[in-house]
Amino acid sequence: MTAPRREPWKWYALLLVPFVATLWVPFYNRVEPTLGGVPFFYWYLFLWILLVAALCALVYFAVGEGRGA
């Protein structure tokens, strides 16, 4: 018996979150609050680099492509 088929589009939809979060410039186009002297604009975008890497890994393993699943 085979495993039930997952619907990968739901997982892939999670990849839209970084686009919305980084393309909506008026949300993060400001200096305050600072984090260690770094303006919000910079650390917000840098944080998204880390979050996107984790999100891509999550989607990759959840969908199961590349492992013969």
Secondary structure as the mmCIF struct_conf table of DSSP 4:
data_model
#
loop_
_struct_conf.conf_type_id
_struct_conf.id
_struct_conf.beg_label_comp_id
_struct_conf.beg_label_asym_id
_struct_conf.beg_label_seq_id
_struct_conf.end_label_comp_id
_struct_conf.end_label_asym_id
_struct_conf.end_label_seq_id
HELX_LH_PP_P HELX_LH_PP_P1 THR A 2 ARG A 6
HELX_RH_AL_P HELX_RH_AL_P1 PRO A 8 ALA A 13
TURN_TY1_P TURN_TY1_P1 LEU A 14 LEU A 15
HELX_RH_AL_P HELX_RH_AL_P2 LEU A 16 LEU A 23
HELX_RH_AL_P HELX_RH_AL_P3 VAL A 25 TYR A 28
BEND BEND1 ARG A 30 ARG A 30
HELX_LH_PP_P HELX_LH_PP_P2 GLU A 32 GLU A 32
BEND BEND2 PRO A 33 PRO A 33
HELX_LH_PP_P HELX_LH_PP_P3 THR A 34 THR A 34
STRN STRN1 LEU A 35 LEU A 35
TURN_TY1_P TURN_TY1_P2 GLY A 36 GLY A 37
STRN STRN2 VAL A 38 VAL A 38
HELX_RH_AL_P HELX_RH_AL_P4 PHE A 40 VAL A 63
TURN_TY1_P TURN_TY1_P3 GLY A 64 GLY A 68
#
